[in-house]
């Protein structure tokens, strides 16, 4: 989800400074949540800025580069393995557990798709 523009943030903050302005009314007027208005005003008070926080980059990767390389090589040798089979093999190989979505993310990034049936030519 993207952050609201600085222009909208500025207009919301200015509307809150108007006499008798209520956060709920300002939120309805600009189509934002009341909690956004409250957080925006708190951020302005604490930092002096209305700019959004920088992106955090998301959670750290569970699989290292070496782990990903092993998984990609294994899938190269066992292209018909299901995610459940890959997950079980991964657990046996490393002794660590990860969710199937973690394995899927690695395969998806490397454009590896499970080949369910061999290609048929000229039928």
TITIVEX-327908 format. One record per residue (C-alpha): residue number from 1; residue in one letter; x, y, z. Coordinates in Angstrom, 3 decimals, always signed. Layout:
# residues N
SITE,num,residu,x,y,z
SITE,NUM,a,X,Y,Z
...
# end
This chain:
# residues 123
SITE,num,residu,x,y,z
SITE,1,x,+0.000,+0.000,+0.000
SITE,2,x,+1.305,+3.435,-0.892
SITE,3,x,+1.581,+6.370,+1.477
SITE,4,x,-0.756,+9.310,+1.072
SITE,5,x,+0.722,+12.211,-0.905
SITE,6,x,+2.369,+15.103,+0.887
SITE,7,x,-0.232,+17.416,-0.676
SITE,8,x,-3.101,+15.495,+0.949
SITE,9,x,-1.228,+15.334,+4.246
SITE,10,x,-0.732,+19.110,+4.167
SITE,11,x,-4.408,+19.765,+3.420
SITE,12,x,-5.547,+17.413,+6.207
SITE,13,x,-3.220,+19.074,+8.731
SITE,14,x,-4.390,+22.538,+7.650
SITE,15,x,-8.043,+21.497,+8.000
SITE,16,x,-7.344,+20.257,+11.534
SITE,17,x,-5.973,+23.685,+12.462
SITE,18,x,-9.244,+25.401,+11.510
SITE,19,x,-11.348,+26.599,+14.468
SITE,20,x,-13.701,+23.941,+15.892
SITE,21,x,-12.299,+21.276,+13.552
SITE,22,x,-12.829,+17.691,+14.671
SITE,23,x,-10.638,+14.814,+13.526
SITE,24,x,-13.661,+12.709,+12.550
SITE,25,x,-15.094,+15.474,+10.360
SITE,26,x,-11.723,+16.120,+8.721
SITE,27,x,-11.312,+12.399,+8.048
SITE,28,x,-14.714,+12.186,+6.350
SITE,29,x,-14.034,+15.340,+4.341
SITE,30,x,-10.805,+13.965,+2.873
SITE,31,x,-11.796,+10.298,+2.684
SITE,32,x,-9.168,+9.058,+5.131
SITE,33,x,-9.464,+7.245,+8.447
SITE,34,x,-9.669,+9.024,+11.758
SITE,35,x,-6.619,+7.106,+12.955
SITE,36,x,-4.638,+8.456,+9.979
SITE,37,x,-5.542,+12.013,+10.991
SITE,38,x,-4.500,+11.366,+14.590
SITE,39,x,-1.230,+9.713,+13.570
SITE,40,x,-0.495,+12.517,+11.114
SITE,41,x,-0.934,+15.186,+13.786
SITE,42,x,+1.145,+13.181,+16.268
SITE,43,x,+3.907,+12.769,+13.696
SITE,44,x,+3.868,+16.489,+12.958
SITE,45,x,+4.054,+17.284,+16.680
SITE,46,x,+6.933,+14.881,+17.332
SITE,47,x,+9.033,+15.363,+14.193
SITE,48,x,+7.841,+18.654,+12.740
SITE,49,x,+7.227,+16.904,+9.421
SITE,50,x,+4.185,+15.599,+7.584
SITE,51,x,+6.242,+13.378,+5.280
SITE,52,x,+5.580,+9.633,+5.432
SITE,53,x,+8.060,+7.343,+7.137
SITE,54,x,+10.572,+5.684,+4.825
SITE,55,x,+9.742,+2.166,+3.705
SITE,56,x,+10.960,-0.444,+6.164
SITE,57,x,+11.940,-2.948,+3.489
SITE,58,x,+9.831,-5.723,+4.957
SITE,59,x,+10.857,-8.661,+7.098
SITE,60,x,+14.289,-10.254,+6.813
SITE,61,x,+14.673,-13.236,+4.519
SITE,62,x,+14.396,-16.664,+6.130
SITE,63,x,+16.534,-18.332,+3.469
SITE,64,x,+20.091,-17.156,+2.893
SITE,65,x,+21.555,-16.840,-0.597
SITE,66,x,+23.227,-20.244,-0.182
SITE,67,x,+19.938,-21.790,+0.945
SITE,68,x,+18.166,-20.349,-2.076
SITE,69,x,+20.888,-21.618,-4.417
SITE,70,x,+20.550,-25.131,-2.966
SITE,71,x,+16.780,-25.036,-3.367
SITE,72,x,+16.986,-23.830,-6.987
SITE,73,x,+19.538,-26.556,-7.808
SITE,74,x,+17.373,-29.200,-6.154
SITE,75,x,+14.311,-28.095,-8.116
SITE,76,x,+16.426,-28.258,-11.286
SITE,77,x,+17.012,-31.939,-10.579
SITE,78,x,+13.479,-32.664,-9.300
SITE,79,x,+11.229,-30.436,-11.395
SITE,80,x,+8.093,-32.454,-10.644
SITE,81,x,+8.357,-32.166,-6.837
SITE,82,x,+5.392,-30.578,-5.109
SITE,83,x,+5.776,-27.766,-2.600
SITE,84,x,+5.030,-30.203,+0.216
SITE,85,x,+7.753,-32.551,-1.032
SITE,86,x,+10.208,-29.674,-1.402
SITE,87,x,+9.388,-28.503,+2.091
SITE,88,x,+9.929,-31.987,+3.553
SITE,89,x,+13.240,-32.337,+1.689
SITE,90,x,+14.282,-28.886,+2.865
SITE,91,x,+13.571,-29.851,+6.478
SITE,92,x,+15.580,-33.070,+6.117
SITE,93,x,+18.485,-31.237,+4.464
SITE,94,x,+18.743,-28.305,+6.900
SITE,95,x,+16.903,-29.404,+10.019
SITE,96,x,+14.968,-26.126,+9.942
SITE,97,x,+11.303,-25.596,+9.208
SITE,98,x,+9.903,-22.949,+6.909
SITE,99,x,+6.459,-22.467,+5.474
SITE,100,x,+5.641,-23.544,+1.959
SITE,101,x,+5.064,-19.920,+0.984
SITE,102,x,+8.712,-19.192,+1.777
SITE,103,x,+9.781,-21.911,-0.648
SITE,104,x,+7.234,-20.722,-3.193
SITE,105,x,+8.606,-17.156,-2.992
SITE,106,x,+12.111,-18.381,-3.848
SITE,107,x,+10.847,-20.482,-6.754
SITE,108,x,+8.671,-17.652,-8.020
SITE,109,x,+11.605,-15.209,-7.973
SITE,110,x,+13.599,-17.631,-10.107
SITE,111,x,+10.667,-18.238,-12.477
SITE,112,x,+10.533,-21.919,-11.573
SITE,113,x,+7.156,-23.529,-12.077
SITE,114,x,+6.181,-27.059,-11.251
SITE,115,x,+5.933,-29.167,-14.384
SITE,116,x,+3.022,-31.502,-13.723
SITE,117,x,+3.063,-33.445,-16.978
SITE,118,x,+5.584,-33.723,-19.800
SITE,119,x,+4.907,-31.674,-22.914
SITE,120,x,+3.023,-33.440,-25.703
SITE,121,x,+4.091,-32.771,-29.236
SITE,122,x,+1.957,-33.143,-32.356
SITE,123,x,-1.095,-34.854,-30.947
# end
